[in-house]
C-alpha cells in the first residue's frame, strides 16, 4: 500500500451497527432479526434504484419507505407511532466496540465519514455514539443528490480532504461499497467482521481486516 494521507469511513454497517434496531423491532414482531434484515436489504435496494433512476430522496425518506415495505412484506402491522419509534432508533445506533479505539489510534491524519446518510441522521448518530471528537469531517451524499456507488459520491472524499483518492484509505464493511471505492481509485480496506466471501465485481480490497483497530496507521 502507498502512504496514507487520510481515512474515509463508511458509516452504516462499518461504524454503526444497523442491526442495533432489533430491540426497537420487538414492539411489532416476535422476530425482529428478520425485520431488521429485510429493512436493511430494501433500504440498500432503494438507494441503488433511486441512483439509477435519478429520483433522489434523502436517506431518511428512503429508510422509512424501506421500513414500511418490510412491514408489509412480513405481514406485520404497525401504527404511525410505532413506525416513528423504529425510525428514531436509526438516530442512536450503537457503534461497534472497535470503532473508538481504531479512530483514536489513527489520530494525526484527517478522519472522515462518507455516507449515504442524511446530514441530520449522521449528526445524530455521531453525537449519540460520542464520536464527534474522533472525526474531522462528516460527509453526506446529500451534497450531490445521489447514492453510492456513484463516482460522484466517492469524489467527495478527495474534494473534502484535499488529497487524491489514491492517497486516502477508504474503509467499509460492505463488499459492494469496497468495490465502488476501489473502482473510483481509493486505496481500500475491507472490514470483514462476518467472514463473508469477496464480491465478484472484478476489483479487490488492498487490505482485509476483521476489526477496525487492525487498520494501518
N, C-alpha and C positions, 0 to 999 in steps of 0.2 A: 504494500500500500504506500501511496505518496504521503508526504507530510500533511497533517490535517490543520486547517486554519479555523475551523468552526464545526459545530454539530447541529444538525437539523433533525428533530424528532417528530415522528407521527404521534398523535395524542391517543385516539381511541383504540384500545387493544394493546398499545405499546406502553404509554404512561398510565392510562386509566383503564381499569377493568370494567368493560362494558357489561359484563355479566354480574356485576355487583347490584344490578337492578332486580336480581332474583328475589330478594326478600320483599321488595315492594310488590312483586307479582303475586305473592301468596294471597293477596287480598281478593284476587279474582279467579285463581285457579289452584288446584292441588298439585299441578305440575308446572311450577314457574320456570324450571330449567328449559323445558320445551318452548314456553312462551318467549323467554329471553333469546333463545337460539333463532327462532322464527322471526322475531322482531329485528334482530341484528342482520340476518340474511336479507330480509326485504329492505331494510334501511340502505344497505350497500347497493342492492339492485336498483333502487330508485335513484341513487346518486349517479350510477353509471348510465341509466336510461335518460335521466334529465340532461346529463352532459352530452349524450349523443343526439338527443332531440333539440338541444338548445333552448330548453324551457327551465331555466334556473329558478329554484325556490330555495330559501336558506335551509340550513341543516335542521333547525328546529321544526320547520314545517314538514320536511321530509321525514324526520323521526316520528312525528305524530301520525303522519299518513301511514307509515310502516307499522306502527303500533295498532292502529285501527284495522289495518288489513290482517295482521297476525291474530287479533282477537276474533275476527270473522272466520278466518281460515281454520282456527282451532275450535270453532263452535262455542266460544265463550260469550259472556255478557258483561258489560262494564258501563257504569254511569259516567257522565262527563266529569264528575268529581273524582272518580277512581282513575280515569284516564289522566286527569291533571296531576294526581299524586304520582302515577307512574312516570309521567314526563318530568316531574320535578326531581325524580331520582337521578336523572341524567345531569342535573346541575351539581350533584355532590357525589359523583362516582368515586369509589375507592381507588387510590393509586396502588400499584404493585409495590411490594416491600423493597424491591431492589432499586426503585426509582431515585429516592433521595440520596442514598449512598453513591449511586452512579453519577448523578448530576453534580454532587458535591466534589467528587474527585476529578471531574472534568472542568472545574472552575479554572479560569485563566484564559480560556478561549470562548468566543460567543456561543451560547447555548440557546437554540430557538425551537419553538414548536411550529410545525407547518401542518395544518389540519383542515379537514372538511368542516369542522365545527363552526357554527355561527359565532361572531365575536362575543356576544353575551353569554353563550354556553361555555366557551373556553375560559372567559374571565371568571365565571362562577366555579368551574371545576378546578382551575389553578388555585384560586383563593381557598376553596374548601379543603384542598389537599395540602395546603401550606407550601406550594411550590413557587410562590411569587419571587422570592429572593434567589431562586435557583435558575431563573430564566431571564435572559436579556431581551428576548423577542417572543411574542405570541402572534403568529401569522395565520389569518383565516382566508380560506378560498373566496370569501365574500368580496375580496378586493378585485377578483377577476370574474366573478359570477359564473363559475363552473366548478367541476369536481375532479379530483384525482381519478384516473391517471393522466389527465390533460397536461401537456407540457407547459401550458400557461400557468398552471398551479405550481409545478416544480420550479419554474423560473423565479418565483417569489423568494425562494431561499437565497440564491446568489445576489439577487437585487437588494435584499434587505441586509445581508451580512457583508456585502461589499467584497465578495470573493467569487472566483469561478466555481462552478459546480464540482469540478474535479479536485478542488482544494477543500471541499466540505465532505463530511461524513454524514450521510442520511441514514437514520436508524428507524426501522419499523419491524413490528411483529407480524405484519400482514404480507403474505407472499406476493400478492398481486401488486401491492404498494412498492415492495422491494423491486419488482420487475419494472414498474413505471419509473422509479427514481433512477435505476441503473440505465435504462434506455435513454433517459434525459441526459445523463453524463455525470451524475454524482458518484463518488465512492460510496458504497452501500454496506451496511451491516444489518443482517437479519437476526433479530432476537427471537429465536425459535424455541419458545418456552415449552411447547407441546410436543416437540419432536416430529413435526409434520414433514411430509415429503416436499421437495422443491417443486415450484410450478414449472410447467413445460412451456415456457414462453421465449426460449432462446437466449435468455440472459441469466447470469448467476450473481449472487451477492459476492462481494470481495471478502467478507468475513461473516461467519456464523457463530453466534454465541447463544447460550441458553439462559443468560441473565444479563441485564444491562450493566451490572457492575463489573462485567468482564470486558467492557469496551476498552480499546486502546486510548491512552492519553496523547 
